[in-house]
Amino acid sequence: MSKLRGLTMVLCVFALGACGNFKSHSEIEALNEVQAVGSPFTQHLADEYRAFANSEMNEMLDYPDALHFARKGLAAAAGEVVMPEPISDWNLLPHHMEELGTARGRMIVAFDLGAREVAPQQSAVAQARFDCWIEQQEENWQQDDILHCKNQYLEAITALESMIQPYMPVPVPAAAAPAIPAPMALPEPAEPMTPDDAMYLVFFDFDSSDVGAGGQNVLDAVAQEVQSRSLSVITISGHTDSSGPKSYNNKLALRRANAVRESMISRGVDASLIRVESRGEDELLVQTADGTREPANRRVQITFE
């Protein structure tokens, strides 16, 4: 392990013998005994990190990572909203960094859309499986474990995106969210969402216009919604991140929008209702400097009129 937190623990082990083991055990024991408080999301997240930390210590014998995730579990148990692992904290190959960056971007957008409040347990599972995936991917030798964590994350985020779309169609500004979200039940809208309020997001890999598994799942939900409404226009807007020339990004955004258009038509949506447009890098969902690869900005937005 080459991360700073891992280096600290390794130095401790070499210098003081069993101090690393002792520290890991003591904090994992504390996590095993603590009574979680806070929102439903932080309580479920504490449970997920508890299981993960114990597995890292008892099955993988990976004491530095066991300590790291036990600390995240203790913070969650105290009601803190801890974030998924930053990509930059792990030593990854470039293609793994890109793949995990896209996966993290999907999750952050889902969280910004209110997933932690709407589906707290599913959100906790998605975050913990992502952290498991990135930890295993850095080690990059236990392929079965990598695929297990990765596939569980993909299942969780795909299900999560379907769960939040009907309830949280637009992003919630960070400033409007409480530091510790109050417990809340799954929303039950008093009346159907109006067409003007609906927005669906399909995300794309870097420099790609292929609609992935998560996007196909979103389009299934869109097609069902279209069939239940009387609509005049369905607008499909293609977007990119800020990396690459602006002229190229305009074309890439259009390819993404047209890929979604074809997928919707294949699901029975009337082509005459669909309006396609390219916004390129002009309307970033996450504001970045020019030339930045940001997974959350590589998207298509679908809105109704």
C-alpha positions as CSV (number, residue, x, y, z in Angstrom):
1,M,0.0,0.0,0.0
2,S,1.4,3.4,-1.0
3,K,-1.1,5.9,0.2
4,L,0.0,8.4,2.9
5,R,-2.3,6.9,5.5
6,G,-0.9,3.4,4.6
7,L,2.7,4.7,4.8
8,T,2.0,6.1,8.3
9,M,0.7,2.8,9.5
10,V,3.6,0.9,7.9
11,L,6.2,3.1,9.6
12,C,4.4,2.6,12.8
13,V,4.5,-1.1,12.5
14,F,8.2,-1.2,11.7
15,A,9.1,1.3,14.4
16,L,6.9,0.0,17.2
17,G,6.2,-3.6,16.4
18,A,2.5,-4.2,17.1
19,C,1.3,-0.6,17.3
20,G,-0.4,-0.8,13.9
21,N,-2.3,-4.0,14.8
22,F,-3.3,-2.5,18.2
23,K,-4.6,0.7,16.7
24,S,-6.6,-1.1,14.0
25,H,-8.1,-3.5,16.5
26,S,-9.0,-0.7,19.0
27,E,-10.8,1.5,16.4
28,I,-12.6,-1.5,14.8
29,E,-13.7,-2.6,18.2
30,A,-15.0,0.9,18.8
31,L,-16.9,0.8,15.6
32,N,-18.4,-2.6,16.4
33,E,-19.7,-1.3,19.7
34,V,-20.9,2.2,18.8
35,Q,-24.6,3.0,18.5
36,A,-24.9,5.0,15.2
37,V,-26.8,8.3,15.3
38,G,-27.6,10.9,12.6
39,S,-29.6,10.5,9.4
40,P,-30.7,7.1,8.0
41,F,-27.9,7.4,5.4
42,T,-25.1,7.9,8.0
43,Q,-26.5,5.1,10.1
44,H,-26.6,2.7,7.1
45,L,-23.2,3.9,6.0
46,A,-21.7,3.1,9.5
47,D,-23.1,-0.4,9.1
48,E,-21.5,-0.8,5.7
49,Y,-18.1,0.4,6.8
50,R,-18.3,-1.8,9.9
51,A,-18.6,-4.8,7.7
52,F,-15.9,-3.6,5.3
53,A,-13.4,-2.8,8.0
54,N,-13.9,-6.1,9.8
55,S,-13.4,-7.9,6.5
56,E,-10.2,-6.0,5.7
57,M,-8.8,-6.9,9.1
58,N,-10.0,-10.5,9.6
59,E,-10.1,-11.9,6.1
60,M,-7.7,-9.7,4.1
61,L,-5.3,-9.0,7.0
62,D,-5.0,-5.5,5.6
63,Y,-4.6,-3.5,8.9
64,P,-3.9,0.0,7.4
65,D,-7.1,-0.1,5.2
66,A,-9.1,-1.7,8.0
67,L,-8.1,1.3,10.2
68,H,-8.9,3.8,7.5
69,F,-12.4,2.5,6.8
70,A,-13.1,2.0,10.5
71,R,-12.4,5.7,11.0
72,K,-14.8,6.5,8.2
73,G,-17.4,4.2,9.9
74,L,-16.9,5.9,13.2
75,A,-17.4,9.4,11.6
76,A,-20.6,8.1,9.9
77,A,-21.8,6.6,13.2
78,A,-21.4,10.1,14.8
79,G,-23.7,11.5,12.1
80,E,-21.1,12.9,9.7
81,V,-21.7,12.7,6.0
82,V,-18.3,11.2,4.8
83,M,-17.6,11.2,1.1
84,P,-16.6,8.4,-1.2
85,E,-12.9,7.9,-1.7
86,P,-11.2,10.6,-3.8
87,I,-9.6,9.1,-6.9
88,S,-6.4,11.2,-6.3
89,D,-5.7,9.4,-2.9
90,W,-5.1,6.0,-4.6
91,N,-2.3,4.8,-6.9
92,L,-4.2,3.7,-10.0
93,L,-3.3,3.0,-13.6
94,P,-4.6,5.7,-15.9
95,H,-7.5,3.5,-17.4
96,H,-8.5,2.5,-13.9
97,M,-8.5,6.1,-12.8
98,E,-10.7,7.1,-15.7
99,E,-13.2,4.2,-15.0
100,L,-13.4,4.9,-11.3
101,G,-13.6,8.6,-11.9
102,T,-16.7,8.1,-14.1
103,A,-18.2,5.8,-11.5
104,R,-17.6,8.3,-8.7
105,G,-19.1,11.1,-10.8
106,R,-22.3,9.2,-11.2
107,M,-22.6,8.7,-7.5
108,I,-21.8,12.3,-6.6
109,V,-24.5,13.5,-9.1
110,A,-27.0,11.0,-7.6
111,F,-26.2,12.3,-4.1
112,D,-26.6,15.9,-5.2
113,L,-30.0,14.9,-6.6
114,G,-31.1,13.8,-3.1
115,A,-30.3,10.1,-3.2
116,R,-29.1,10.0,0.4
117,E,-32.4,11.3,1.5
118,V,-34.6,9.4,-0.9
119,A,-32.8,6.0,-0.7
120,P,-30.4,6.1,2.3
121,Q,-29.7,2.4,2.4
122,Q,-29.1,2.0,-1.3
123,S,-26.9,5.1,-1.2
124,A,-24.8,3.7,1.6
125,V,-24.4,0.4,-0.3
126,A,-23.3,2.2,-3.4
127,Q,-20.7,4.3,-1.5
128,A,-19.2,1.4,0.5
129,R,-19.0,-0.9,-2.6
130,F,-17.3,2.0,-4.5
131,D,-14.7,2.3,-1.7
132,C,-14.2,-1.4,-1.7
133,W,-13.7,-1.4,-5.5
134,I,-11.1,1.4,-5.4
135,E,-9.2,-0.3,-2.6
136,Q,-9.1,-3.6,-4.4
137,Q,-8.2,-1.9,-7.7
138,E,-5.2,-0.3,-6.3
139,E,-3.9,-3.6,-5.1
140,N,-4.8,-4.9,-8.5
141,W,-4.1,-8.6,-8.0
142,Q,-7.3,-10.2,-6.6
143,Q,-9.3,-10.0,-9.7
144,D,-12.4,-11.9,-8.2
145,D,-12.5,-9.4,-5.4
146,I,-12.2,-6.4,-7.7
147,L,-15.0,-7.7,-9.9
148,H,-17.2,-8.5,-6.9
149,C,-16.9,-5.0,-5.5
150,K,-17.2,-3.4,-8.9
151,N,-20.3,-5.3,-9.9
152,Q,-22.0,-4.7,-6.6
153,Y,-21.4,-1.0,-7.0
154,L,-22.8,-1.0,-10.6
155,E,-25.9,-2.8,-9.4
156,A,-26.3,-0.4,-6.5
157,I,-25.8,2.8,-8.5
158,T,-28.1,1.6,-11.4
159,A,-30.9,0.8,-8.9
160,L,-30.3,4.1,-7.1
161,E,-30.5,6.2,-10.3
162,S,-33.9,4.5,-11.0
163,M,-35.1,5.2,-7.5
164,I,-34.3,8.9,-7.4
165,Q,-35.4,10.0,-10.9
166,P,-39.1,10.2,-10.1
167,Y,-38.6,12.1,-6.9
168,M,-35.6,14.4,-7.4
169,P,-35.5,15.6,-10.9
170,V,-33.2,18.6,-10.5
171,P,-30.0,19.1,-8.5
172,V,-30.2,20.4,-4.9
173,P,-27.8,23.3,-4.3
174,A,-25.2,22.3,-1.8
175,A,-25.8,25.5,0.2
176,A,-29.4,24.5,0.7
177,A,-28.6,21.1,2.2
178,P,-28.2,20.7,6.0
179,A,-24.8,19.6,7.3
180,I,-26.5,16.6,8.8
181,P,-29.7,15.7,6.9
182,A,-32.7,15.1,9.0
183,P,-34.2,11.6,9.0
184,M,-37.0,11.4,6.4
185,A,-39.1,8.7,4.8
186,L,-39.3,8.0,1.1
187,P,-41.2,10.8,-0.5
188,E,-44.7,10.3,-1.6
189,P,-45.6,13.1,-4.0
190,A,-49.1,14.5,-3.4
191,E,-49.7,14.8,-7.1
192,P,-47.8,13.7,-10.3
193,M,-44.7,15.6,-11.2
194,T,-45.5,18.2,-13.9
195,P,-43.7,17.7,-17.3
196,D,-41.8,21.0,-16.8
197,D,-40.3,19.7,-13.5
198,A,-39.0,16.4,-15.0
199,M,-35.4,16.0,-15.9
200,Y,-33.5,12.8,-16.5
201,L,-29.7,12.4,-16.8
202,V,-27.7,9.9,-18.8
203,F,-23.9,9.8,-18.2
204,F,-21.1,8.9,-20.6
205,D,-17.5,7.6,-20.4
206,F,-14.7,10.0,-21.6
207,D,-14.8,10.7,-25.3
208,S,-17.7,8.2,-25.8
209,S,-21.2,8.5,-27.1
210,D,-22.1,4.9,-26.2
211,V,-25.1,4.6,-23.8
212,G,-24.0,2.3,-21.0
213,A,-25.9,0.0,-18.7
214,G,-26.8,2.8,-16.3
215,G,-28.0,5.0,-19.1
216,Q,-30.1,2.2,-20.6
217,N,-31.8,1.8,-17.2
218,V,-32.6,5.6,-17.1
219,L,-34.0,5.4,-20.7
220,D,-36.3,2.6,-19.7
221,A,-37.7,4.8,-17.0
222,V,-38.0,7.7,-19.5
223,A,-39.9,5.6,-22.0
224,Q,-42.4,4.5,-19.4
225,E,-42.9,8.1,-18.2
226,V,-43.5,9.3,-21.8
227,Q,-46.1,6.6,-22.3
228,S,-48.0,7.9,-19.3
229,R,-48.1,11.5,-20.3
230,S,-49.4,13.7,-23.1
231,L,-46.3,15.6,-24.2
232,S,-45.7,18.1,-27.0
233,V,-41.9,18.1,-26.9
234,I,-39.1,15.9,-25.5
235,T,-35.8,17.8,-25.5
236,I,-32.5,15.9,-25.5
237,S,-29.5,18.1,-24.7
238,G,-26.0,16.7,-25.2
239,H,-23.2,18.0,-22.9
240,T,-19.4,17.4,-22.5
241,D,-16.8,18.2,-19.9
242,S,-14.3,21.0,-20.6
243,S,-11.4,18.9,-21.9
244,G,-10.7,19.0,-25.6
245,P,-11.4,21.7,-28.2
246,K,-14.8,23.4,-28.0
247,S,-15.6,22.7,-31.6
248,Y,-15.0,19.0,-31.0
249,N,-17.0,19.0,-27.8
250,N,-20.0,20.5,-29.7
251,K,-19.9,17.5,-32.1
252,L,-19.4,15.0,-29.3
253,A,-22.4,16.4,-27.4
254,L,-24.5,16.1,-30.5
255,R,-23.4,12.4,-31.0
256,R,-24.4,11.7,-27.4
257,A,-27.8,13.4,-27.8
258,N,-28.5,11.4,-31.0
259,A,-27.4,8.2,-29.4
260,V,-30.0,8.8,-26.7
261,R,-32.6,9.8,-29.3
262,E,-32.1,6.5,-31.2
263,S,-32.3,4.5,-27.9
264,M,-35.6,6.2,-27.0
265,I,-37.1,5.6,-30.5
266,S,-36.2,1.9,-30.2
267,R,-38.3,1.9,-27.0
268,G,-41.3,3.1,-28.8
269,V,-41.1,6.9,-28.2
270,D,-42.5,8.9,-31.1
271,A,-39.6,10.4,-33.1
272,S,-41.7,13.5,-34.0
273,L,-41.8,14.5,-30.3
274,I,-38.0,14.6,-29.9
275,R,-35.9,17.7,-30.3
276,V,-32.1,17.2,-30.2
277,E,-29.6,19.9,-29.3
278,S,-25.9,20.2,-28.5
279,R,-24.7,22.4,-25.6
280,G,-21.1,21.1,-25.7
281,E,-19.1,22.4,-22.7
282,D,-21.2,25.6,-22.3
283,E,-23.5,24.4,-19.4
284,L,-21.3,22.5,-17.0
285,L,-23.2,20.6,-14.2
286,V,-20.0,20.8,-12.1
287,Q,-18.0,24.0,-12.7
288,T,-14.4,23.2,-13.6
289,A,-11.4,24.9,-15.2
290,D,-10.9,24.6,-18.9
291,G,-9.3,21.3,-19.9
292,T,-10.7,19.3,-17.0
293,R,-12.1,15.8,-17.3
294,E,-15.2,15.7,-15.1
295,P,-17.5,12.7,-15.3
296,A,-20.5,14.5,-14.0
297,N,-20.4,16.9,-17.0
298,R,-20.3,14.2,-19.6
299,R,-24.1,13.8,-19.9
300,V,-27.3,14.1,-21.8
301,Q,-30.3,15.8,-20.2
302,I,-33.9,14.8,-21.1
303,T,-36.7,17.3,-20.3
304,F,-40.4,17.4,-21.2
305,E,-42.8,20.1,-22.4
